[in-house]
Amino acid sequence: MIRKTNAEHGSGLKWFKSSYSDSSSGNDCVEVAATATAVLVRDSKDLQGPRLGLAPTAWASFVAYASER
C-alpha cells in the first residue's frame, strides 16, 4: 500500500473507473491510474486514502486472469 505519495504518484494522475462499473451504485468502485513504473488502485469513496501499487507486469497478469473469470 502506498500511504504517502511521491511526485510521480501525485495529483497529476488520471484516475478512471471500469466501463463495467455499475452506475447505480454511485462511487462504489475502484479506480486505476497508471504511471511509468506502477499501476495504482484506490477506493473511489476514499480519494485521499491508501493506494495499492502494482508493477505493470503484475497488473497485466491480474487483468488477464480476471478477464478469464
C-alpha positions in Angstrom: 0.0 0.0 0.0 1.2 3.5 -0.7 0.3 5.7 2.2 2.2 8.8 1.2 2.6 9.9 -2.4 5.8 11.0 -4.1 6.0 13.3 -7.1 5.3 10.5 -9.6 2.2 9.4 -7.7 0.9 13.0 -7.1 -2.2 14.8 -8.1 -1.4 14.8 -11.8 -2.6 11.2 -12.1 -5.6 10.5 -14.4 -7.8 8.1 -12.5 -10.5 6.1 -14.2 -13.2 3.5 -13.4 -14.1 0.5 -15.4 -16.7 0.8 -18.1 -18.3 -2.2 -16.4 -18.8 -0.2 -13.2 -22.4 -0.2 -12.0 -23.6 3.5 -12.4 -26.5 2.9 -10.0 -24.0 2.5 -7.1 -22.5 6.0 -7.4 -18.9 5.8 -6.2 -18.9 2.2 -5.1 -16.0 1.2 -7.3 -12.2 1.1 -7.5 -10.3 3.5 -9.7 -7.0 2.9 -11.5 -4.2 5.2 -12.6 -1.0 4.3 -14.5 2.5 5.7 -14.2 5.6 4.6 -16.0 6.6 2.4 -13.1 3.3 1.4 -11.4 -0.4 0.9 -11.7 -2.2 2.4 -8.7 -5.6 1.2 -7.4 -7.8 3.2 -4.9 -11.3 3.1 -3.4 -13.4 5.7 -5.3 -15.2 6.6 -2.0 -11.9 7.5 -0.3 -9.8 9.5 -2.8 -7.2 10.5 -0.2 -7.0 7.0 1.3 -4.4 4.3 0.8 -3.5 3.2 -2.7 -2.3 -0.2 -3.8 0.7 0.0 -6.1 1.5 -2.9 -8.6 4.2 -3.4 -11.1 2.8 -3.0 -14.6 3.6 -6.7 -15.3 1.7 -7.8 -12.2 -1.3 -5.7 -13.2 -1.3 -7.2 -16.7 -1.2 -10.7 -15.2 -4.1 -9.8 -12.9 -6.2 -8.3 -15.8 -5.6 -11.4 -18.0 -6.6 -13.7 -15.1 -9.7 -11.7 -14.2 -10.9 -11.5 -17.8 -11.0 -15.3 -18.0 -13.4 -15.5 -15.0 
